[in-house]
Amino acid sequence: MSETLILDTVRLAIGGVLVAVGLMFILGGAIGALRFPDLYTRLHAANVGNAVGAVIVLAGLGVAAPDWAIVVRLALLAALIVAVGPMLTQFTANAAHAAGLAPIAGKYTAPRPGAPRNGGQS
């Protein structure tokens, strides 16, 4: 086997691992957006999971890219996601706060699966 073939295989393997790690962050953000109790915590989970995950996925694609022009474009896209993601989350949270949506205060307990709603009262 030639040296370039081995280096290309290693480069593609590292890129694949980075893409898989980024997808795990995105999955964690999606699960947090489904499981957290109110809009503000859901926004936080979605922003952190998607922004970090997307940048790691783009880094993995950059490692696997065959051309430097593609790497530069992916780096610019990652910079755009890092810059715009938190701003959009802040605008959404600010609009919800201005509309009067209050976060859940105090201890939150998640409902058990199969438990009746409204404390068992009909």
SULBELCOR-V380482 format. One record per backbone hydrogen bond with DSSP energy under -1.0 kcal/mol. NH is the residue of the N-H (numbers start at 1). CO is the residue of the C=O. E is the energy in kcal/mol with one decimal. If there is no record, write none. Layout:
nh=(NH;NH)
co=(CO;CO)
e=(E;E)
This chain:
nh=(6;7;8;9;10;11;12;13;14;15;16;17;18;19;20;21;22;23;24;25;26;27;28;29;30;31;32;33;34;35;36;42;43;44;45;46;47;48;49;50;51;52;53;54;55;56;57;58;59;60;61;62;63;64;71;72;73;74;75;76;77;78;79;80;81;82;83;84;85;88;89;90;91;92;93;94;95;96;97;98;99;100;101;115;120;121)
co=(2;3;4;5;6;7;8;9;10;11;12;13;14;15;16;17;18;19;20;21;22;23;24;25;26;27;28;29;30;31;32;38;39;40;41;42;43;44;45;46;47;48;49;50;51;52;53;54;55;56;57;58;59;60;67;68;69;70;71;72;73;74;75;76;77;78;79;80;81;84;85;86;87;88;89;90;91;92;93;94;95;97;96;112;117;118)
e=(-1.6;-2.3;-2.4;-2.0;-2.3;-2.5;-2.5;-2.1;-2.5;-2.3;-2.3;-2.2;-2.3;-2.2;-2.2;-2.4;-2.4;-2.3;-1.5;-1.7;-2.1;-2.3;-2.3;-2.2;-2.1;-2.5;-2.3;-2.2;-1.4;-2.2;-2.4;-2.0;-2.7;-1.9;-2.3;-2.6;-2.7;-2.6;-2.3;-2.4;-2.6;-2.0;-1.8;-2.7;-1.8;-2.1;-2.5;-2.6;-2.1;-2.3;-2.4;-2.2;-2.2;-1.8;-1.4;-2.2;-2.0;-2.5;-2.2;-2.2;-2.2;-2.3;-2.2;-2.1;-2.3;-2.3;-2.0;-2.7;-2.2;-2.4;-2.0;-2.4;-2.5;-2.1;-2.5;-2.6;-2.2;-2.2;-2.4;-2.5;-1.6;-1.2;-2.5;-1.8;-1.1;-1.6)
